[in-house]
Amino acid sequence: MFSNPTAVTFIGYLIIMVAVGFFAYYYTRSYSDYILGGRSLGGIVTALSVGASDMSGWLLMGLPGAVFLSGISESWIAIGLIIGSWLNWRFVAARLRLYTEKAHNALTLPDYFTHRFEDDKNLLRIAAAVVILLFFTIYCASGVVAGARLFENAFGMPYGQAVIIGAAVTICYVFVGGFLAVSWTDTIQAAIMCIALIVTPVAVAIDCGGLGATVDRVASIDPKMVNMISGQTWAGIASCVFWGLGYFGQPHILVRFMAAKSIKVIPNARRVATLWMLFCLAGAVGVGFFGAAYFAQHPEQAALVNENHERVFIVLSSLLFNPWIAGFLMSAILAAVMSTLSCQLLVCSSTLTEDFYRQFIRPKASHRELIWVGRSMVLAISVLSVWMASDPDSLVLSLVSYAWGGFGAAFGPVILISVWWKRMTRNGALAGMIVGAVTVLVWNHYAWFNLYEILPGFVFASIAIFVVSLLDKTPPKTVTDTFEAVEAQMQRAS
């Protein structure tokens, strides 16, 4: 293995990630530091850690593979994600950062829901925690599978061995360094992903004779591949674009807003995050689109991607660059997988520690005890995820396909409306959470109108929030006073 430059590059990358975890350990002094970084993230780290935690291996494998097969019409989802991400930064980020601090310094989303609505019965905390643990445990298992597949393909490892090695490094730096380690490694990983997705399509286009010649080559394969609406129905386009609604409810993204140093860093972070997404998603589409031209021009190499079109980025990296650079570029896939897996592990750990252990078992636990409970939860969830991932074809992993929609519909309307509407009540929030989650599950099963379930889920959950809140008694004065204090501070900051 050590005579293989690609393997050496991979190992070097893994060592750096673990080293960052141990470095972060020395800055982790309290429980708040471990699960929320002491609310100390600057604008650049906030922006890039949001991007890296959002984009998993789908960015470098799934999206390029879809465009490689079907053409530019597969890019509607990228457009929807860019719009949704910008709206999330614009309308949620600063208000959620401020509100979670005002609401008893809430450290998790269930904690925020509880204090925002003064839910002394903890119904919102329990419901939100159950949703997070269910979907994120499945998500973590899928991340372990993706990492294992990369090691399996790159080094010919047996799948079982690849599962252990692929998960071990991520578990190590999350266990040791907590939120700061996750955020700092995400920043490095985001930079690697962006460089890889800029360099690779440019190299492919140059090899194919320039941009114009490359587009012409793709059109010669099938004119529909250069048509944005070819093969798409209006329901299909709407489904892709409305993927962006999911951003309002993703715990691993929202927690980054909560950890920002102050609301003053949010505007710059929004600009950096939006530019990063533009470059990365355009690059991912470019890899698939230009890759189609490359393999049409080099049919003798097409067999390398015919069996699995999602390998187009891996194959192009190995063909067009020397092994050292190819190793760096393929590390971008591992970076995408690890960045998402790490933040999901931490969100699950913080939910178990803050919303179950601290609330119901040991309310007076010390900070040191809570940190070690959090680390123990990282290990426990990791073991469960590795066990689930031991069978990559397990039925449970198919649930990942609508986990994004589940989070977006269950949490999205609750988060968005809670930071903008003073009249919202605890029962309204609970109704919205339940209606959103149930709609996604039912709609996904029946697939009415071939419309992605997040749109009806988001709409019905929003209606439920407004209707139940208006029928409910008005919120307590302490709740509305906190809302007005947040609103006043937002006005001063604008």
Secondary structure per residue as TSV (DSSP state, phi and psi in degrees):
chain	resnum	aa	ss	phi	psi
A	1	M	-	360.0	-38.3
A	2	F	T	-73.9	-10.2
A	3	S	T	-87.5	-5.0
A	4	N	-	-96.6	113.4
A	5	P	H	-56.5	-36.9
A	6	T	H	-63.1	-42.4
A	7	A	H	-65.1	-41.1
A	8	V	H	-62.1	-41.8
A	9	T	H	-63.0	-43.6
A	10	F	H	-59.0	-48.6
A	11	I	H	-64.1	-40.5
A	12	G	H	-60.8	-42.1
A	13	Y	H	-61.9	-44.5
A	14	L	H	-63.7	-38.9
A	15	I	H	-63.9	-40.7
A	16	I	H	-62.7	-41.6
A	17	M	H	-62.7	-42.9
A	18	V	H	-66.0	-39.7
A	19	A	H	-61.4	-39.5
A	20	V	H	-62.1	-38.8
A	21	G	H	-60.4	-44.3
A	22	F	H	-70.1	-33.1
A	23	F	H	-63.9	-42.0
A	24	A	H	-65.6	-25.7
A	25	Y	H	-56.5	-37.3
A	26	Y	T	-74.9	-12.3
A	27	Y	T	-103.2	3.0
A	28	T	-	-99.8	94.5
A	29	R	-	-102.9	-20.0
A	30	S	S	-138.2	171.1
A	31	Y	H	-61.6	-40.5
A	32	S	H	-61.2	-37.6
A	33	D	H	-62.6	-40.8
A	34	Y	H	-68.2	-40.1
A	35	I	H	-104.0	-12.1
A	36	L	H	-142.4	13.0
A	37	G	G	63.6	20.6
A	38	G	G	62.7	23.8
A	39	R	G	47.7	55.6
A	40	S	-	-123.0	8.0
A	41	L	B	-73.8	132.9
A	42	G	-	-78.5	178.4
A	43	G	H	-62.7	-45.7
A	44	I	H	-65.8	-47.2
A	45	V	H	-64.1	-42.0
A	46	T	H	-58.5	-47.6
A	47	A	H	-63.2	-50.9
A	48	L	H	-73.5	-32.1
A	49	S	H	-70.1	-33.4
A	50	V	H	-61.4	-47.4
A	51	G	H	-62.6	-46.7
A	52	A	H	-67.8	-40.0
A	53	S	H	-69.1	-26.1
A	54	D	H	-74.6	-48.6
A	55	M	-	-91.0	112.5
A	56	S	-	-92.3	-158.9
A	57	G	T	-60.6	-15.8
A	58	W	I	-57.6	-35.6
A	59	L	I	-63.1	-38.5
A	60	L	I	-102.4	-7.5
A	61	M	I	-125.5	-57.2
A	62	G	I	-64.2	-51.3
A	63	L	H	-66.6	-49.4
A	64	P	H	-58.1	-37.6
A	65	G	H	-65.3	-40.2
A	66	A	H	-66.0	-43.0
A	67	V	H	-67.3	-37.7
A	68	F	H	-58.2	-39.5
A	69	L	H	-79.7	-43.9
A	70	S	H	-114.8	-11.8
A	71	G	-	97.1	-167.2
A	72	I	G	-68.1	-16.4
A	73	S	G	-65.0	-17.6
A	74	E	G	-77.2	-3.3
A	75	S	G	-85.6	-2.2
A	76	W	H	-58.6	-35.8
A	77	I	H	-65.1	-36.0
A	78	A	H	-64.1	-40.1
A	79	I	H	-62.6	-44.7
A	80	G	H	-62.3	-38.9
A	81	L	H	-67.1	-40.2
A	82	I	H	-63.8	-45.4
A	83	I	H	-63.7	-46.6
A	84	G	H	-62.5	-40.8
A	85	S	H	-63.9	-44.2
A	86	W	H	-62.9	-42.5
A	87	L	H	-63.0	-38.2
A	88	N	H	-63.5	-45.2
A	89	W	I	-62.4	-40.5
A	90	R	I	-74.3	-40.5
A	91	F	I	-108.3	-12.2
A	92	V	I	-118.6	-42.4
A	93	A	I	-51.3	-59.8
A	94	A	H	-65.8	-43.2
A	95	R	H	-65.8	-40.9
A	96	L	H	-66.7	-40.7
A	97	R	H	-57.1	-46.9
A	98	L	H	-71.3	-42.6
A	99	Y	H	-66.3	-40.1
A	100	T	H	-66.1	-29.6
A	101	E	H	-74.1	-40.7
A	102	K	H	-69.5	-33.1
A	103	A	T	-86.0	68.9
A	104	H	T	57.8	33.5
A	105	N	T	51.7	53.1
A	106	A	-	-60.1	133.1
A	107	L	-	-104.4	-14.8
A	108	T	S	-135.1	166.5
A	109	L	H	-63.7	-46.2
A	110	P	H	-58.2	-36.1
A	111	D	H	-63.9	-41.9
A	112	Y	H	-62.8	-47.6
A	113	F	H	-57.3	-43.0
A	114	T	H	-62.5	-47.9
A	115	H	H	-79.4	-31.0
A	116	R	H	-60.6	-38.5
A	117	F	T	-109.6	9.5
A	118	E	T	47.8	54.2
A	119	D	-	-85.4	87.1
A	120	D	T	-71.5	-12.4
A	121	K	T	-89.9	-5.7
A	122	N	-	61.1	24.5
A	123	L	H	-65.6	-43.5
A	124	L	H	-66.5	-40.0
A	125	R	H	-60.1	-47.6
A	126	I	H	-67.6	-45.9
A	127	A	H	-61.1	-46.3
A	128	A	H	-66.5	-40.7
A	129	A	H	-64.7	-39.7
A	130	V	H	-63.9	-43.9
A	131	V	H	-60.9	-45.5
A	132	I	H	-61.7	-48.6
A	133	L	H	-65.6	-39.4
A	134	L	H	-62.9	-55.3
A	135	F	H	-72.8	-36.9
A	136	F	H	-76.9	-28.6
A	137	T	H	-63.7	-39.9
A	138	I	H	-66.5	-43.7
A	139	Y	H	-57.8	-45.8
A	140	C	H	-60.1	-41.5
A	141	A	H	-61.6	-40.5
A	142	S	H	-66.6	-34.5
A	143	G	H	-66.1	-39.2
A	144	V	H	-63.6	-41.0
A	145	V	H	-62.0	-45.1
A	146	A	H	-62.0	-43.5
A	147	G	H	-64.5	-39.9
A	148	A	H	-64.8	-41.2
A	149	R	H	-62.0	-35.7
A	150	L	H	-66.0	-47.2
A	151	F	H	-64.3	-38.2
A	152	E	H	-62.1	-46.1
A	153	N	H	-73.4	-37.4
A	154	A	H	-76.3	-35.9
A	155	F	H	-122.8	3.3
A	156	G	-	66.8	26.6
A	157	M	-	-72.6	150.8
A	158	P	-	-61.6	146.9
A	159	Y	H	-59.1	-43.4
A	160	G	H	-59.6	-42.6
A	161	Q	H	-67.2	-39.1
A	162	A	H	-64.4	-35.1
A	163	V	H	-60.1	-46.9
A	164	I	H	-65.1	-48.6
A	165	I	H	-67.1	-42.4
A	166	G	H	-61.9	-35.5
A	167	A	H	-85.0	-28.4
A	168	A	H	-60.9	-43.7
A	169	V	H	-65.7	-45.9
A	170	T	H	-60.7	-45.4
A	171	I	H	-59.2	-40.2
A	172	C	H	-60.7	-52.4
A	173	Y	H	-76.4	-26.8
A	174	V	H	-69.1	-43.4
A	175	F	H	-59.8	-45.2
A	176	V	H	-79.6	-51.2
A	177	G	H	-100.1	-11.8
A	178	G	H	62.7	-144.6
A	179	F	H	-62.2	-40.4
A	180	L	H	-64.3	-42.0
A	181	A	H	-61.6	-43.2
A	182	V	H	-62.4	-45.1
A	183	S	H	-68.0	-43.3
A	184	W	H	-68.1	-42.4
A	185	T	H	-65.9	-36.2
A	186	D	H	-59.6	-38.6
A	187	T	H	-63.8	-44.7
A	188	I	H	-63.2	-44.1
A	189	Q	H	-65.8	-37.0
A	190	A	H	-63.0	-40.4
A	191	A	H	-64.3	-43.0
A	192	I	H	-62.1	-45.2
A	193	M	H	-60.6	-43.8
A	194	C	H	-65.5	-45.0
A	195	I	H	-60.0	-46.3
A	196	A	H	-61.0	-39.4
A	197	L	H	-82.5	-8.4
A	198	I	H	-92.3	-45.9
A	199	V	H	-67.1	-43.7
A	200	T	H	-64.8	-52.2
A	201	P	H	-65.2	-31.8
A	202	V	H	-63.4	-44.9
A	203	A	H	-63.0	-39.2
A	204	V	H	-65.3	-44.6
A	205	A	H	-62.6	-39.8
A	206	I	H	-63.5	-43.9
A	207	D	H	-62.1	-32.2
A	208	C	T	-87.9	3.1
A	209	G	T	99.7	15.0
A	210	G	S	108.3	169.9
A	211	L	H	-62.5	-48.7
A	212	G	H	-60.8	-45.3
A	213	A	H	-65.1	-35.9
A	214	T	H	-66.9	-44.9
A	215	V	H	-62.5	-42.3
A	216	D	H	-61.9	-38.2
A	217	R	H	-65.1	-42.3
A	218	V	H	-63.7	-42.5
A	219	A	H	-62.5	-31.9
A	220	S	H	-71.6	-24.9
A	221	I	H	-69.1	-49.4
A	222	D	-	-165.1	115.7
A	223	P	G	-55.5	-26.4
A	224	K	G	-65.7	-20.7
A	225	M	G	-71.2	-17.0
A	226	V	G	-106.0	14.8
A	227	N	-	-110.7	121.4
A	228	M	T	-64.2	-28.1
A	229	I	T	-108.4	5.2
A	230	S	T	-67.4	129.9
A	231	G	T	75.6	4.3
A	232	Q	-	-110.5	139.5
A	233	T	-	-94.4	167.3
A	234	W	H	-65.3	-34.3
A	235	A	H	-65.6	-37.1
A	236	G	H	-66.6	-42.8
A	237	I	H	-64.5	-44.4
A	238	A	H	-61.4	-40.4
A	239	S	H	-61.9	-41.6
A	240	C	H	-66.9	-48.0
A	241	V	H	-63.7	-38.8
A	242	F	G	-79.5	3.4
A	243	W	G	-55.8	-32.2
A	244	G	G	-61.0	-23.1
A	245	L	G	-61.7	-25.0
A	246	G	G	-61.3	-24.4
A	247	Y	G	-60.6	-32.6
A	248	F	G	-64.7	-16.3
A	249	G	G	-123.0	11.4
A	250	Q	-	-85.7	111.6
A	251	P	H	-58.3	-38.2
A	252	H	H	-70.3	-19.3
A	253	I	H	-90.6	-45.2
A	254	L	H	-61.9	-33.3
A	255	V	H	-66.3	-25.5
A	256	R	H	-68.5	-36.8
A	257	F	H	-62.6	-41.5
A	258	M	H	-63.9	-26.7
A	259	A	T	-92.1	-2.8
A	260	A	B	-62.1	148.8
A	261	K	S	-58.1	-42.8
A	262	S	-	-164.4	171.5
A	263	I	G	-70.2	-13.6
A	264	K	G	-68.2	-24.7
A	265	V	G	-85.3	-11.0
A	266	I	H	-64.5	-46.3
A	267	P	H	-58.7	-43.8
A	268	N	H	-68.0	-39.5
A	269	A	H	-61.2	-38.7
A	270	R	H	-61.1	-43.3
A	271	R	H	-64.7	-44.2
A	272	V	H	-63.5	-45.0
A	273	A	H	-63.1	-40.2
A	274	T	H	-67.5	-42.2
A	275	L	H	-63.3	-42.1
A	276	W	H	-59.9	-45.0
A	277	M	H	-64.2	-41.0
A	278	L	H	-58.9	-48.6
A	279	F	H	-64.8	-45.4
A	280	C	H	-69.3	-46.3
A	281	L	H	-69.9	-38.2
A	282	A	H	-64.0	-39.5
A	283	G	H	-65.4	-40.9
A	284	A	H	-64.3	-42.1
A	285	V	H	-63.2	-41.4
A	286	G	H	-62.0	-39.4
A	287	V	H	-58.7	-47.8
A	288	G	H	-68.8	-43.5
A	289	F	H	-67.4	-50.0
A	290	F	H	-71.4	-28.9
A	291	G	H	-61.8	-35.6
A	292	A	H	-61.5	-40.9
A	293	A	H	-66.3	-41.0
A	294	Y	H	-61.3	-47.2
A	295	F	H	-76.9	-20.2
A	296	A	H	-71.7	-33.0
A	297	Q	H	-81.0	-23.7
A	298	H	-	-124.5	67.3
A	299	P	G	-61.2	-23.2
A	300	E	G	-66.9	-18.0
A	301	Q	G	-103.6	-2.4
A	302	A	T	-64.2	-26.4
A	303	A	H	-60.9	-22.9
A	304	L	H	-66.7	-23.7
A	305	V	H	-117.8	-7.8
A	306	N	H	-65.1	-35.1
A	307	E	S	-71.9	-36.0
A	308	N	-	-144.6	100.6
A	309	H	G	-66.6	-18.6
A	310	E	G	-73.5	-6.5
A	311	R	G	-89.5	8.8
A	312	V	H	-59.2	-40.7
A	313	F	H	-65.5	-43.8
A	314	I	H	-61.6	-45.8
A	315	V	H	-66.5	-45.4
A	316	L	H	-61.5	-39.1
A	317	S	H	-62.4	-41.9
A	318	S	H	-74.1	-28.4
A	319	L	H	-82.4	-36.5
A	320	L	H	-96.4	-14.2
A	321	F	S	-127.4	158.0
A	322	N	-	-68.6	162.1
A	323	P	H	-58.1	-31.4
A	324	W	H	-67.8	-46.8
A	325	I	H	-68.8	-38.9
A	326	A	H	-60.6	-38.9
A	327	G	H	-62.1	-40.8
A	328	F	H	-64.3	-44.1
A	329	L	H	-65.4	-40.4
A	330	M	H	-72.3	-21.8
A	331	S	H	-62.5	-23.2
A	332	A	H	-62.4	-34.8
A	333	I	H	-66.7	-45.0
A	334	L	H	-62.9	-37.5
A	335	A	H	-61.5	-43.1
A	336	A	H	-63.3	-42.3
A	337	V	H	-67.9	-47.5
A	338	M	H	-66.7	-38.6
A	339	S	H	-64.5	-40.9
A	340	T	H	-71.8	-43.8
A	341	L	H	-61.8	-41.9
A	342	S	H	-63.8	-43.7
A	343	C	H	-72.0	-30.6
A	344	Q	H	-68.7	-39.7
A	345	L	H	-60.3	-42.6
A	346	L	H	-70.0	-39.0
A	347	V	H	-63.0	-43.5
A	348	C	H	-61.9	-44.1
A	349	S	H	-62.0	-46.2
A	350	S	H	-66.7	-33.8
A	351	T	H	-65.9	-45.4
A	352	L	H	-64.9	-39.8
A	353	T	I	-74.2	-51.3
A	354	E	I	-78.6	-42.2
A	355	D	I	-96.1	-10.3
A	356	F	I	-120.0	-60.2
A	357	Y	I	-62.8	-51.8
A	358	R	I	-70.5	-35.5
A	359	Q	I	-80.3	-37.4
A	360	F	I	-115.2	-18.6
A	361	I	I	-110.7	-52.8
A	362	R	-	-133.8	75.4
A	363	P	T	-60.2	-26.3
A	364	K	T	-105.2	22.3
A	365	A	-	-62.1	145.2
A	366	S	-	-74.2	164.4
A	367	H	H	-62.1	-40.3
A	368	R	H	-62.2	-43.6
A	369	E	H	-61.3	-43.3
A	370	L	H	-65.2	-38.4
A	371	I	H	-59.7	-45.3
A	372	W	H	-72.8	-31.1
A	373	V	H	-64.4	-42.9
A	374	G	H	-58.8	-43.0
A	375	R	H	-65.8	-38.7
A	376	S	H	-64.0	-37.0
A	377	M	H	-67.2	-35.6
A	378	V	H	-58.2	-46.3
A	379	L	H	-64.4	-43.2
A	380	A	H	-63.1	-46.0
A	381	I	H	-66.6	-36.9
A	382	S	H	-63.5	-44.0
A	383	V	H	-60.9	-44.6
A	384	L	H	-61.9	-42.4
A	385	S	H	-65.3	-42.5
A	386	V	H	-63.9	-40.3
A	387	W	H	-62.1	-44.8
A	388	M	H	-63.8	-36.2
A	389	A	H	-78.2	-10.3
A	390	S	T	-62.3	-23.5
A	391	D	S	-115.4	93.8
A	392	P	T	-64.9	-16.3
A	393	D	T	-99.2	11.7
A	394	S	-	-58.4	142.7
A	395	L	G	-60.4	-31.9
A	396	V	G	-61.3	-28.7
A	397	L	G	-71.8	-18.2
A	398	S	G	-69.8	-19.2
A	399	L	G	-65.9	-20.4
A	400	V	H	-59.8	-27.4
A	401	S	H	-60.2	-27.7
A	402	Y	H	-120.4	12.9
A	403	A	H	-64.7	-38.8
A	404	W	H	-59.2	-46.0
A	405	G	H	-65.5	-36.2
A	406	G	H	-62.5	-47.8
A	407	F	H	-64.4	-43.4
A	408	G	H	-61.9	-41.3
A	409	A	H	-82.2	-34.9
A	410	A	H	-75.5	-41.5
A	411	F	H	-103.7	-31.5
A	412	G	H	-54.5	-57.7
A	413	P	H	-61.4	-36.6
A	414	V	H	-63.3	-45.9
A	415	I	H	-64.7	-51.4
A	416	L	H	-61.6	-47.5
A	417	I	H	-73.0	-33.3
A	418	S	H	-65.7	-28.2
A	419	V	T	-92.2	-1.4
A	420	W	T	-122.7	-19.3
A	421	W	-	-121.7	116.9
A	422	K	T	-69.7	-29.5
A	423	R	T	-79.5	-7.8
A	424	M	-	-63.1	139.3
A	425	T	-	-115.8	170.3
A	426	R	H	-59.9	-44.8
A	427	N	H	-67.1	-33.6
A	428	G	H	-63.7	-43.0
A	429	A	H	-63.3	-43.6
A	430	L	H	-64.9	-41.1
A	431	A	H	-63.3	-43.8
A	432	G	H	-62.0	-42.0
A	433	M	H	-63.1	-44.7
A	434	I	H	-70.5	-46.6
A	435	V	H	-61.8	-42.7
A	436	G	H	-61.2	-47.5
A	437	A	H	-65.7	-44.7
A	438	V	H	-65.5	-41.1
A	439	T	H	-59.6	-43.5
A	440	V	H	-61.4	-45.6
A	441	L	H	-63.8	-44.8
A	442	V	H	-70.7	-46.2
A	443	W	H	-63.4	-39.3
A	444	N	H	-61.8	-36.9
A	445	H	H	-68.0	-42.1
A	446	Y	H	-94.5	-19.2
A	447	A	-	51.6	47.4
A	448	W	G	-61.5	134.6
A	449	F	G	59.3	11.6
A	450	N	G	54.0	34.3
A	451	L	-	-101.2	133.0
A	452	Y	-	-58.3	132.1
A	453	E	T	-65.9	-15.2
A	454	I	H	-66.3	-32.8
A	455	L	H	-67.6	-55.2
A	456	P	H	-62.7	-35.2
A	457	G	H	-61.8	-44.2
A	458	F	H	-66.0	-44.0
A	459	V	H	-65.2	-49.0
A	460	F	H	-65.6	-37.8
A	461	A	H	-64.4	-40.6
A	462	S	H	-64.1	-43.4
A	463	I	H	-60.8	-43.5
A	464	A	H	-61.0	-41.0
A	465	I	H	-61.7	-48.5
A	466	F	H	-66.5	-45.6
A	467	V	H	-65.0	-50.6
A	468	V	H	-65.6	-39.5
A	469	S	H	-63.9	-41.1
A	470	L	H	-71.0	-31.4
A	471	L	H	-79.1	-21.0
A	472	D	S	-79.8	164.3
A	473	K	-	-69.7	156.0
A	474	T	-	-63.2	150.2
A	475	P	-	-63.0	154.8
A	476	P	-	-58.8	155.1
A	477	K	H	-61.1	-35.5
A	478	T	H	-62.2	-34.5
A	479	V	H	-68.8	-46.8
A	480	T	H	-69.5	-31.4
A	481	D	H	-64.0	-40.9
A	482	T	H	-64.7	-42.1
A	483	F	H	-58.7	-46.3
A	484	E	H	-65.7	-33.8
A	485	A	H	-65.9	-41.3
A	486	V	H	-64.0	-45.8
A	487	E	H	-60.4	-42.9
A	488	A	H	-64.1	-40.2
A	489	Q	H	-69.3	-35.6
A	490	M	H	-63.6	-39.4
A	491	Q	H	-65.2	-39.8
A	492	R	H	-66.6	-33.5
A	493	A	H	-78.1	-21.4
A	494	S	-	-81.1	360.0
